[in-house]
Amino acid sequence: MAKKKKPRSPKYKRKVNTREVKQRFLIVCEGTKTEPNYFRSFRVPRNVVEVNVTGLGRNPSQLVDYASQLNDEDGDYDRVWCVFDRDSWKLQDFNSALSSAKNKRFEVAYSNPKFELWYLLHFDYCDSSIPPEKYNSKLSSYMGIEYEKNNRDMYELLRDTQKKAIERAEKLLEQYDHANPAKDNPSTTVHQLVKALNKFL
């Protein structure tokens, strides 16, 4: 009588293919260097997520329209993010861009008044309005070196304090009873895009 074969040990079982589904991010920025340099520095694995970062130098409404154009041309982006500041843009243009992005189901990483607020939150909680021209000098003071607006190394310089910046940005948004991005100065949602990218690190 033939001997029965012993059952195969679990450790020899063939592994199931667990390759993650690739996601595509389109990030369209108002600035041509500062914001694109920062978001291009995220070390997301290319086999898991594709990140296309574009800098325009256009106003918020034009930026949303261009993001829509890129999305229509290239298609099939899983998430489209528009990155822009309140800055000196007209109130109507800023609000129109937010509304248009929402209607197109795009996500917005805005800063009021400017993107450097996100950088500043890496060092301190800031819940009072600061003149836009003061941000550079405050960052230089905190960093101990001269802040350069288009510095390609900002992501690396701030990475160790990013978690605190996220917590401070969330706390800042919570202080406004009725969120009105155009008037809520200071405020930012940049941390929401940062968190979305961090999921793939």
Wavefront OBJ file of the C-alpha trace (Angstrom):
o trace
v 0.000 0.000 0.000
v 1.436 3.389 -1.065
v 2.283 5.852 1.667
v 0.140 8.942 1.922
v 1.919 12.165 1.108
v 2.360 14.489 4.028
v 0.510 17.790 3.740
v 2.722 20.612 2.546
v 4.002 22.880 5.306
v 2.313 26.307 5.356
v 5.654 28.029 4.921
v 5.944 26.559 1.438
v 2.612 27.934 0.238
v 2.836 30.105 -2.825
v 2.457 33.771 -1.998
v -0.531 35.585 -3.412
v 0.252 38.499 -5.696
v -0.124 41.527 -3.411
v 1.068 44.254 -5.766
v -0.759 47.465 -4.928
v -2.913 49.216 -7.469
v -1.128 52.234 -8.921
v -2.722 55.604 -8.171
v -2.221 58.769 -10.157
v -1.994 62.204 -8.534
v -2.109 65.475 -10.449
v -0.868 68.429 -8.387
v -1.224 71.810 -10.088
v 0.444 74.683 -8.235
v 0.032 78.438 -8.476
v 3.745 78.997 -7.927
v 6.273 77.859 -10.512
v 9.039 76.810 -8.103
v 8.369 76.987 -4.339
v 5.402 74.617 -4.174
v 6.463 72.286 -7.036
v 9.951 71.913 -5.522
v 8.403 70.934 -2.199
v 5.919 68.359 -3.481
v 8.374 66.818 -5.950
v 10.596 65.987 -2.986
v 8.187 63.431 -1.516
v 9.790 60.015 -1.951
v 6.699 58.128 -3.028
v 7.367 54.732 -4.685
v 6.726 55.088 -8.402
v 5.386 51.562 -8.744
v 2.609 52.442 -6.293
v 1.719 56.070 -7.026
v 2.488 58.419 -9.901
v 2.709 62.093 -8.960
v 2.600 64.739 -11.668
v 3.456 68.189 -10.274
v 2.999 71.294 -12.433
v 3.716 74.942 -11.604
v 1.816 77.618 -13.517
v 2.238 81.142 -12.206
v -1.479 81.836 -12.804
v -4.324 83.085 -10.634
v -6.479 80.551 -8.729
v -9.371 80.440 -11.222
v -7.049 79.952 -14.178
v -5.223 77.265 -12.227
v -8.407 75.236 -11.644
v -9.346 75.584 -15.315
v -5.895 74.399 -16.384
v -6.031 71.463 -13.974
v -9.335 70.489 -15.580
v -7.760 70.736 -19.026
v -4.808 68.540 -18.019
v -7.146 66.019 -16.428
v -9.283 65.859 -19.576
v -6.244 65.474 -21.836
v -4.343 62.900 -19.792
v -7.353 61.447 -18.025
v -7.862 58.882 -15.326
v -6.176 60.753 -12.462
v -7.372 59.302 -9.172
v -6.908 62.597 -7.350
v -6.476 66.136 -8.659
v -5.107 68.752 -6.259
v -4.995 72.509 -6.811
v -2.439 74.394 -4.716
v -2.841 78.161 -4.399
v -2.671 81.080 -1.950
v -5.117 83.758 -0.878
v -2.254 86.252 -1.172
v -3.238 89.401 -3.055
v -5.745 87.761 -5.382
v -9.208 89.275 -5.521
v -11.682 87.802 -3.058
v -14.060 86.902 -5.879
v -11.353 85.022 -7.791
v -10.242 83.058 -4.729
v -13.804 82.032 -3.814
v -14.636 81.245 -7.428
v -11.625 78.934 -7.659
v -12.670 77.081 -4.502
v -16.217 76.658 -5.793
v -15.069 75.545 -9.242
v -12.661 72.994 -7.782
v -15.409 71.573 -5.578
v -17.779 71.252 -8.539
v -15.112 69.376 -10.482
v -14.418 67.160 -7.467
v -10.863 68.458 -7.234
v -9.146 68.873 -3.870
v -7.580 72.156 -2.776
v -4.478 72.794 -0.691
v -4.836 76.518 -0.068
v -2.891 78.867 2.172
v -4.077 82.155 3.602
v -2.178 84.344 3.160
v 0.690 82.372 1.554
v 2.356 78.966 1.252
v 5.096 79.930 3.705
v 2.516 79.647 6.491
v 2.820 75.874 6.089
v 6.589 76.161 6.562
v 6.173 78.411 9.603
v 3.914 75.856 11.307
v 6.879 73.466 11.414
v 8.416 75.745 14.044
v 5.555 77.348 15.941
v 1.787 77.588 16.225
v 0.685 80.777 14.532
v -2.941 81.864 15.013
v -2.658 85.601 14.389
v -2.362 87.474 11.128
v 1.157 88.328 9.970
v 1.925 90.708 7.080
v 2.891 88.529 4.083
v 6.230 90.286 3.699
v 7.212 89.237 7.248
v 7.086 85.487 6.607
v 10.527 85.251 5.005
v 12.302 86.999 7.871
v 10.446 84.911 10.490
v 11.421 81.698 8.703
v 15.043 82.838 8.495
v 15.005 83.477 12.230
v 13.577 80.041 13.036
v 15.795 78.175 10.577
v 19.019 79.923 11.546
v 19.802 80.432 7.848
v 18.483 82.784 5.202
v 15.191 81.494 3.859
v 15.238 81.251 0.079
v 11.822 81.120 -1.527
v 12.737 78.559 -4.212
v 14.965 76.369 -2.026
v 14.824 72.788 -3.374
v 15.804 71.389 0.036
v 12.855 72.674 2.088
v 11.191 69.267 2.295
v 14.321 67.690 3.769
v 14.996 70.645 6.056
v 11.481 70.448 7.523
v 10.797 66.720 7.379
v 11.620 66.001 11.039
v 9.046 68.535 12.272
v 6.363 67.755 9.702
v 4.191 65.851 12.170
v 4.000 68.897 14.463
v 3.174 71.120 11.486
v 0.241 68.856 10.586
v -1.074 68.995 14.161
v -0.780 72.792 14.232
v -2.471 73.202 10.837
v -5.399 71.047 11.995
v -5.682 72.999 15.245
v -5.624 76.248 13.290
v -8.569 75.193 11.107
v -10.559 74.111 14.163
v -10.491 77.623 15.635
v -12.786 78.934 12.904
v -16.471 78.307 13.652
v -17.583 78.690 10.055
v -14.709 78.011 7.702
v -14.359 80.872 5.246
v -10.925 80.359 3.640
v -10.829 83.808 2.065
v -11.202 85.518 5.461
v -9.641 82.914 7.779
v -6.169 84.411 8.090
v -4.048 82.519 8.943
v -5.246 79.130 7.707
v -4.102 76.354 5.405
v -5.121 72.938 4.082
v -1.693 72.047 2.681
v -1.369 69.439 5.425
v -4.233 67.482 3.858
v -2.253 66.984 0.648
v 0.853 66.172 2.706
v -1.074 63.473 4.590
v -2.414 62.062 1.318
v 1.127 61.698 -0.062
v 2.510 60.357 3.220
v 0.263 57.308 2.926
v 2.499 56.061 0.135
v 5.885 56.724 1.764
l 1 2 3 4 5 6 7 8 9 10 11 12 13 14 15 16 17 18 19 20 21 22 23 24 25 26 27 28 29 30 31 32 33 34 35 36 37 38 39 40 41 42 43 44 45 46 47 48 49 50 51 52 53 54 55 56 57 58 59 60 61 62 63 64 65 66 67 68 69 70 71 72 73 74 75 76 77 78 79 80 81 82 83 84 85 86 87 88 89 90 91 92 93 94 95 96 97 98 99 100 101 102 103 104 105 106 107 108 109 110 111 112 113 114 115 116 117 118 119 120 121 122 123 124 125 126 127 128 129 130 131 132 133 134 135 136 137 138 139 140 141 142 143 144 145 146 147 148 149 150 151 152 153 154 155 156 157 158 159 160 161 162 163 164 165 166 167 168 169 170 171 172 173 174 175 176 177 178 179 180 181 182 183 184 185 186 187 188 189 190 191 192 193 194 195 196 197 198 199 200 201
